[in-house]
């Protein structure tokens, strides 16, 4: 699903921001 892919991208972006 495209929505699931977008959610994964957002999650990775948040992880990079916290690190």
MOGIGI-V921329 format. One record per residue. N is the residue number from 0. PHI is phi in whole degrees, 0 to 359 (NA if undefined). PSI is psi in degrees with one decimal (none if undefined). D_LAST is the distance of its C-alpha to the last C-alpha in Angstrom with 2 decimals. Layout:
n: (N;N)
phi: (PHI;PHI)
psi: (PSI;PSI)
d_last: (D_LAST;D_LAST)
//
This chain:
n: (0;1;2;3;4;5;6;7;8;9;10;11;12;13;14;15;16;17;18)
phi: (NA;289;297;293;294;296;296;295;296;296;296;294;296;295;296;291;292;287;268)
psi: (145.1;-38.4;-37.6;-37.4;-42.8;-39.6;-39.0;-39.7;-42.6;-39.8;-41.5;-39.7;-41.8;-38.8;-39.3;-34.7;-38.7;-27.1;none)
d_last: (27.54;25.95;24.47;22.70;21.27;20.08;18.51;16.59;15.43;14.31;12.47;10.59;9.95;8.66;6.29;5.09;5.44;3.82;0.00)
//
